[in-house]
Amino acid sequence: RQPMAESSTRPPASILGSVVTDGEPQQPIKMEQEHEMEASAALLGGGNCSPTAEAKAILQQLSNAEKVGLLSGKGMWKAGGVERLGLPALCLTDGPNGARGLGMHGKIGAATGPCEVALAATFNEELLEKMGDLIGQECARRGAHVVLGPTVNLQRYPVTGRHFECYSEDPYLTSRCAVAWVRGAQRHVAACVKHLVGNEQETDRNTSNSMIDERTLHEVYLAPFEAVIREASVDGIMCGYNRLNGVSCCENTWLLKHILQEKLGYRGWIISDWFGNRSTLESLEAGLNIEMPGIEPLCFGGYLLDALRNGKVSQELIDERCLPVLRTTLRLRNVAATVPEEDLDYRRTLLRQAATESIVLLRNKESVLPLDANSLRQIAVLGPNAACTTFQGGGSSRCHMRRSPSVLQALKDALEPRGVKLLHEEGCETEWLPRSMFTPELGGIMSVGNCDAFGQPNSPSVHLAVVERFLRVSAWFSSKDWFRRNCMPFLRLLGLRLSTPEENLKKRSPQPAGTATERVEGHFSREVTEPTLAAKRCQMGTVISLVLAGGCVALLATGHIVAGVVLGACALLPVARGCWKKWSGNRAESREDDMMLRAERAAREADACVLVLGTHGQWEVESVDQPHMRLLGKQDQLVRRVVASARGPVVVVLNVGSPKELPWLETVPGVIVAHFGGEEMSPAIVDILLGAQNPAGRLPTSWPYQLSDVPAIARSGSPEANAEAAAKGEILYSEGLFVGYRGYGERRPLFPFGHGLSYTRFSYMDLQATQSSSCSQPGGPAVSVHLTVSNTGKRAGAEVVQLYVEAGDGPRALQGFRRTAVLDPGAQVRLVFELGPRSLGGYFDP
């Protein structure tokens, strides 16, 4: 074991462990050393100079206001630009499973691939690079220069709201996925990796304080960021909303300057999450390059220009922050002209491949799968997600995708031409977040992409059109200094905005426990507002009803009959709504019992049952964590009743973005997890169910029996320490290096990380490990691992080989993997893994 040499870099892949040969260490290129001689001769748009040289030449021509403009948002989706010189603003679009385009609605028909956890389940770096390339092209076609993704935070909790939007609980798998995706995307546009760092939960994300020791931070949570910097030269990094060890990420000099720039050699730009910057001087000095958005004056813009004019900020610092932004702008100024036309056949083929390879076969007792379509006369397709299949999770990652077939429709398309009759029953209702969890932020996030709860496109939204218009008008006012100076003070008096740097400082401190949010055992949060949000809404509804009723009486008294009746009807709406909810709640209970009975009847009549269960994008959604880890509503009860009634085999398809409790598992012979697989997911599921494709996906995160088994909770320390941390708004990363599968020990999960079955069999032979260099040699130790993989079964299929290393006091951890090509029965392939110093036990030593 050797300490990780913090001041030196490493070969692009070998230190993390890879299937490629180790190269020679390369030092990062320093900005001030790059083409210094070209800089003095560079002219705007002239000569064959480097982007750095041209950017330096342009900086000399800019006014202070133009420089500050490069660092400030222009509306919701644009930043920077110099109109006088013809330099376009950087246009940004959310990602990463698709490029929505500029706006909350997005252009219709966005290419929508599997979510990140599904892509990680493929264990296929080549496929991820192709997906990044596809989304990069889509981003450019939609007029954007930057795609905001991928998300490389780790999955500490199975209930985090954006679990589906993260690759894995493992830093190595996350790193390999992110590097491949960024390489693909940056052939066309700039990628912006997020969220730096310690942003592993959604509830209270704006105020939480992640307490992570330095070794764990370097070896686990910073590892994906290090990989995309050193191996993919990522253009942008987004700071999280949270604090890290007491300091807001946007203001964390140690994190942004000392670690990213000095130690990792990062040369790109750092951007705040939307409304996430809380200071002017502190964040600029720490290393923040761009503040987003530009909807209202926050901390940059006019405030930064005032600081520059008053001598609080030096020209050298402003120029240093502008340089990486200009470099990206220059590189991508003609991005739309270079992207090829869309190849719809290629898009469909690639997304179908990605969806298919992401499906994981969890259980296949007595080889119940694949189903034999030739022996089926009737098949029951049951469950709430059969007809309403979820294609994407909720939040900023959503796209306005084309309408895609549900699992029910895909099974009809495949089986009805063969004479198989389909019986469909929903079986039970789904479940929705409690009203007490709703916030204005959540409401806005749920409307992004103009999709329904399951990710299918809605018709054009008047609401979103109004919001988009409002945002454009707000952006125009926000760009005017007279508005900031003369109007903002009055708006603040009315309580409409908090927008000065001094007022934003209030956001740094967590709200007192018991008033707005309360930590649950120091792990994650739930809302316990008193009075609750629902109660406040009820009170507000009562007030509105009384006001409207008073207006109704006044109008009727003065002879305005029509207006009075209309106003009176409006006054009754809140009351009527409450009565309807109470009455319809009783009706819903009765209706659900009837739904269960019909599902049981269909199960008795069918030769086989396919239960499609899961969640949706208004449950697994950005900004709040999931209230529990169970399947929604009465889906567990539905499984038990269907299994008890069925005369044929029962197969469960899990349409989820995170692990779920499966109390009925032993009674169901076949289970697959399909995640949120994008627009081609349903046909891919049918291919797996009927055997047209052989499953080879692997779980990128552990599935615990219950939430309390998760190492982040099970290893969390004493209740007293957790209570003290909760009172201070702290999230204790007490498990240290032992996050996810690394920390289960004797407490085994329901399904372990890397689990996944196949319809065929494979054997490993001739395993050899050879040391190619020792600890005393330059570059440290290296080991080559060779083995042969053979398909010994009766079906063609691919295998995922995983290599784990255990050294010293560290956990046993994944340090290499390879997904083979599809091997015919009897075929074999020889694989080679190259392990470098970090894979062999190198550790961070400050």
Buried (B, 14 or more C-beta within 10 A) or exposed (E): BBEBBEEEBBBBBBBBBBBEEBBEBEEBEEBEEBBEEBBEEBEBEEEEBBBBBBBBBBBEEBEBEBBBBBBBBBBBBBBBBBEEEEBBBBBBBBBBBBBBBBBBBBBBBBBBBBBBBBBBBBBBBEBBBBBBBBBBBBBBBBBBBBBBBBBBBBBBBBBBBBBBBBBBBBBBBBBBBBBBBBBBBBBBBBBBBBBBBBBBBBBBBBBBBBBBEBBBBBBBBBBBBBBBBBBBBBBBBBBBBBBBBEBBBBBBBEBBBBBBBEBBBBBBBBBBBBBBBBBBBBBBBBBBBBBBBBBBBBBBBBBBBBBBEEEEBEEEEBBBBBBBBBBBBBBBBEBBEEBEEBEEEEBBEBBBBBBBBBBBBBBBEEEBBBBEBEEBEBBBBBBBBBBBBBBBBBBBBBBBBEEBBBBBBBBBEBBEEEEBBBBBBBBBBBBBBEEBBBBEBBEEBBBBBBBBBBBBBEEEBEEBBEBBEEBEEBBEBBBEEEBBEEBBEEBBEEEEBBBBBEEBBEBBEBBEBEEBBBBBEBBBBBBBBEEBBBEEBBEEBEEBBEEBBEBBBEBBEEEBEEBBEBBBEBBBEBEEEEEEEEEEEEEEEEEBEEBBBBBBBBBBBBBBBBBBBBBBBBBBBBBBBBBEBBBBBBBBBBBBBBBEBBEBBBBBBBBBBBBBBBBBBEEBBBBBBBBBBBBBBBBBBBBBBBBBBBBBBBBBBBBBBEBEBBBBBBBBEEEEBBEEBBBBBBBBBBBBBBBBBBBBEEEEBBBEBBBBBBBBBBEEEEEEEEEEBEEEEEBBBBBBBEBBBBBEBEBBBBBBBBBBBEBEEBBEBBBBBBBBEBBEBEEBBEBBBBBBBBBBBBBBEE
